Amino acid sequence: MPALKNNYMEKISNLVKSPYFFIFVLAIVSLMIAFIFLPRPLKLNGDAASYLIAMQFLQGKEYDTSVYGDQNELLLKSRILTTPLMLSSSIFFGKVVGSEYGGMLLINIILYFLIIFVFYKLVYLVYQSHRVSFLSSILFFTNYCMYNYGTTYRVDMGGWFFFLLTTLFAIKYYQSQSQDKKYFLCAILAASIGVLFKEYGALGMISLGILILLSLESFWSKVKKIFEAAILFLIIPVLYHLFIYLKFGFSYVDWYGFVFGAHAATDWNIILLFKVLGWLFLVGWPIFLWGLYQEYRNLDKTRAKVLLAILPASLSFLVWPALTQRIAFIFVPWLALISGYGLSKIKSRYIIITILLIYVVVNYLTRPWLLRMINL
């Protein structure tokens, strides 16, 4: 019995000492604050109703055909086209908890913890520092978008998760000097699955392609691998999109064309871009600029290549016809990466804690007032 007790205590001790323990404790606290004290996360607003009618349609249930007026059928088809695995997962978990919305919230909470774990691993892969990973992760999961759009009745979290997972595998492949093929294949598989959760899930393929170009292989070897990656990635989504087109006569060209026609003229301009970017990271911007300065002072060419390789995917929200904070959130992981590095260079623990507290409090408390002020 004493030996069993000692073994049990040793396991608890190892768990507490794990670099992930405290970050997950903070993640739980952050989520509880959002759910208990903030008004927006658990409200049925935005696109929530469109996902509900899509889930009801897939189950053969009756659904409200008047929610979005004459756009009802178009939105229903677009949800089935762009988010099938998120809808299916939500239906599955909905049978466990008793409602489709409940299922969606549950899968988003699961993905919330998974994305924090993947992001922590990604930061560690880039900086080889648990300190930087810890600080970057706090900036990442306490960002307003995470609990306002992620752990809610929306489908973005799945896309964000697979975007970062694909990026993680892509960096692992690059760091293996393109020798470990399993990371190459894992990145492609993650993106192929992720794009069926939400379009963001495919974005890591951009990073994979750029990292292949930055590798030390011959030019034609790089071209061959990029074509191989593209073909392998496209198999699953192309077959699914073809199935939807044959069944509903609806394609992604139709969906993008609708969004472009409805929003491009009014919801994409330079002033709005500055508003969205300012809102997106708010008091985190000075931290980011400090981190950028530290990167310049302590230039590591290999790390700089990796950071630059994942930047284009992080900025791809710019090609969407409507600028919104929710879509722009894919830029936050990159900002948090560099910002966490900047914070790690501050020697005083008390200054770091103060900066983080200001960042978190601003994210939690001043956003509704700020949104009204800047008309977002």
Helices and strands as residue ranges (DSSP letters): H 2-17, H 21-37, H 48-58, G 69-71, H 72-82, H 84-97, H 100-127, H 130-141, H 144-145, I 146-150, H 156-175, H 181-194, G 199-202, H 204-214, H 219-248, H 252-263, H 270-281, H 284-297, H 301-314, G 316-319, H 325-328, G 329-331, H 332-344, H 349-365, H 367-373
